[in-house]
């Protein structure tokens, strides 16, 4: 089990009891979970739209490298995944279940990973780290509560 898998499972086990928490960013907790679930699905199924290749091999690769080195991601919390519809009215239970399902799909997946829309080619280990960092960045202090809560 990787640290990312252990951490994601810990957070998923504790998020249900934190359903009423408010995020500091522009999204509701449910919307953030749904957004991260969509990103996980895209890493398996493919992203509908991509940044230009020159962006991917320059800024995208530099950003990915920095995130992986730092073990933390900082990004625009209002940004959408290009070409992926956003459901701002998704309810918490549905969003949490989508996240659980997509993470389980990701863990079981044995095929080639889809290129990231901004970073280009990303291997499964890098994607695992990116998905965990993505969720952590969106959750903010709720992340700490979820990691620190005992199931």
N, C-alpha and C positions, 0 to 999 in steps of 0.2 A: 504494500500500500504506500503510495507516495504521500509526502506532506500535503500536497494540494488536495488529494482525495480525502485524507483524514480531516483536513480543515473544512472542506466543502460538506462532508457528511455531518460533521459537528454542527455547522451552521444550519444545515437543512433540518437537523433534528430539533433545533431550538427556535427556529423562526416562527413556528405556529404560535408560541406563547407571546411573541413580540408583535403580533398583528396590528395592535393599536398604535404602535410607535410611528412618529412622524419623521420624515427625512428632512435634512437641511437643504437639499437640492431641489430642483424643479419638478421632480417626479414624486408620486406617492410610492409607498413601499410596494404595493401591488404592481404598479407600472414598472418600477425598477426591476422587480423579480421577473416580470414578463419580458422585459427588454433583454436582460441577461440570458434568459432561456432562449430567446430568439438568436442571440449571438452564438450560443452553444450549438443550436440546430444548424446554423449557417456554416459552422466549422466542419460539419459532417456532410451537409447536403449542398453546400455552395452558397455564396453570396450573390444576390441578384445583380448588384452593380459594384464596380471596383473603381478605386482612384486610378488615375493614369499610371502606367508602369514606371515613369520617371519619378513620380511621388513615392511609389512602393519601394523602389531600390535606393532611394535617398532618405527622405524624411521618415517614411514608414519604417525602414530598417533601423534607422537611428533611434526612433521612439521605442520600437520593440526591444532593442538592445538595452536601452536605458531602463525600461520597465523591468526586464529580466535581471539586470545587474542590481537594481535597487530593491527588487522584490515588492514593488509598489507601483501602482498606476495612478496618474493624475490626468484626467481628461475632462472635456466639456460634458457635464452630466445631462445637459439638455439635448446633446447630439443624438441623431437617429442613425440606425444602420441603413445605409442607402438602399432604397428599394424595398425595405421591409415595412409593412404597415404597422403603425403604433396604435395600440388599444389603450387609451388613457383611462377608460372606464372599466378596465378589467377588475374583477373582484379578487380579494386576497387569496381565497382558497383555490381558485382557478389558476392564478399566477404561480402560487407555490407548487401546485401539482405539476404544472408545465415545467417548472425549473427542476423538480425531482425527476420527472420523466426524461427530460433532455440530458441531465447529468448522468442518469443510468445508461442512456443510449451512448453517451460519450465514453463512459468507462468500458462498456462492452464492445465498442467499435474497433474493428481490426483492419479496416480498409485505409486507403490513402486519405489524408486530410485535405480538405478544400483550401485553396489559397485564401488568405485573409484579404478583405477588401482594401486595407491600407498597408499591411505589412508584407503582402505577397506570401511566398511559401513559409509555412509554419509547421513544425512537427508536433506530434501528439503531446510530448512532454512540455513543449513551449505553450501549446494551446491550453493545457491543464493549468499552468501557471497564470496565463492571461485571463482565463475564465474566472479563476479565484480572485485575481487582482481586480478584475472588472466588477465583480459583485461587491468586493470590499470597498472599492471607491464609491459605488452608488450607495451603499448602506451607511457609510460613515460611522458614527458612534453606535448605531444599531448593530454593526458588525461586532464590535467589542462586547456588547451585551450577549449576542448570539454565541460567540466563542466562549465567553466566560460562564454562560448559564450551564447548569448540569442537567442532562436529559432526564 
